[in-house]
């Protein structure tokens, strides 16, 4: 087995272009979960050490790898949202019995 160079390795120590189903048993997952390289925009500008905080500075800073991708996907029904889109938001049309207050 040939050794991979550091340039050929992606995040998590796996080869670039690796798919989740090659490492884990998956079940009905969308393509975006099977290909971690679809997610873009990680890394970026490094903050000055003087202004860096410890709370949440590491969360989301690293690109996903096959080891952090979900292995199953269970979609929810969009029945409520589809109905709301067709009919619109609920509007209260009841009778207002409160007297108006003077703004003077």
C-alpha positions, 0 to 999 in steps of 0.5 A: 500500500503506497503512502499518501503525502500531506498534500493528498490528505484532507481533513481528518487524515483521509485522502482528498475525495474520500466519501463517507460510504467508503469508511462507514456503513451508510443508509440513504444519505444525501450526496452532500453527506457522502461527499464532505468536500461539498462544504466550502468556506472553512478556515479563513482569516486567523484572528489576532491572538490578543482578541481571540476567545476560548468560547466557541473559537474552535467550533466550526473552524475546521472543515468536515471529514468523513468521520464527522459526517452523519451516517443516516438521514431521516427527513421530516415531512414538509406537510405543515410548511406546504399548507402554510405557504398555500393559505398564508399565516393565521390572521386574527379577525376577531372583534376588538372591544377595548376602548381606544386610549387617548394619546394626549 
